[in-house]
Amino acid sequence: MEIWINPACSKCRSALTLLDAEGADYTVRRYLEDVPSPEEIRTVLDRLGLEPWDITRTQEAAAKELGLKEWPREAGSRERWIAALSEHPELIQRPVITAEDGTAVVARSEEAVRDALGR
């Protein structure tokens, strides 16, 4: 299990606290420093069953600068969104946990973290 975190994020810290309390075996990836490649983002999106716009933090300054709210949310624009997430990792919703069964969750709640633990 791997968890993508921003240490400054309270949701990330809460997820780590819960994982530790449950004795989970996991690896931390500080994705702002160890930036995911476009291929890694595609893989996580496949595991999540989501599209890039579904995990984009559209209120971030970079999103506003890029005008992401105006970008089409369709298959033809998917690669453009993925490139933006790789070039601006602060736009990726967090934390993301990749579960042992090959799935992933955006673990913004205790229930989502527990869901990942149960997989």
N, C-alpha and C positions, 0 to 999 in steps of 0.2 A: 504494500500500500504506500502510495506517495501522496503528500498534501502540498499543494502550491499555496504559498502564503506571502503576505506582506506583513512583516512583524509589527508595523504601526496600526494594523487593522484589528479592532476589538473582536470582530467575528472570527478572525483567524486565531487569535489568542484563546478565545473560548473553545474553538474546535480542538486546539492542541491540548488544552487542559482536560477536556473530555476524553480524548484519545489516551492521554497519560493515565487518567483515572481508571480507564478500562483495560490498561495494560496492553494496548495495541502496539504491534510492531509496524513502524512506519518510517518513511524517509521524508525529511523536510526539503522542499525546493523553494528557495527565495526567488521567485520568478521575475522579480524586478532586476535582480543581479544576474541570475542564470536564465536568461530570456529564452522562452520556447521558440523553436523554429516553426516556420509555417507547417511543416510536416507534423511536428508534435502537436500543434494546435488542431490540425485536421484529425489526428488520432483521438485526441481528447474529445473533440466535438462528436466523433463517431461513437465513442464510449458513452457520452452523455445523451446521445440521440437528439442533439440540438444543432441549431445553425449559429454562425458566429455572432449575428446580431442579437441572439438570445442571451449571450454571455458578455455583452459589451456594456460597460459603464458609460452611458451616454451623457452623464452630468459632469464628467471630468473635463478639465480645461482642454486637453488634447482633443477630445471628442468634439467640443465646440469649435476649436480651431479648424478641424478637418471638415466640419459640417456634417457629421455622421447622421444626424437626425433626418437629413435630406437624402441620404443614400438609399437606393432601392434595396428592398429586402426580398431578393429573388435569387434563384440559382445562378443567373448570369453575373451577379455581383459578389458571389460567395468568396472568390479568391481575393477580391479587393478588400473585403472585410477582414479576411484572415491575415493579409499582409499588414493591414493597419494594426491588428492585435499584436503581431510579432514586432512591428516597429515601435509600438507604443504599449508595452505590456501593462502599464497602469490602467489600461482600458479593460483588462480581463477581470470579470467578476470573480470574487474570491470568498472563501478558499475553495479550491477544487480538490476533491479526493478521488484518486483512482483506486478502485476496489480490487480485491484479489480475483474476483470472478470476471474481470475484463470490462466491467462497467465503470462509471464515474458518477459523482454527484457534485453539485454546487452546494457546499455544506454551510449555508448561512444560518441554519437553525440546529438545535440539539437533535431534533428528529432526523434531519438529513445526515448528521454525523453518525447517529446510531444506525441509520439505514445502511450506510457504507460499512460500518463495523459488522453488520449482519450478513454481508454478501460474501 
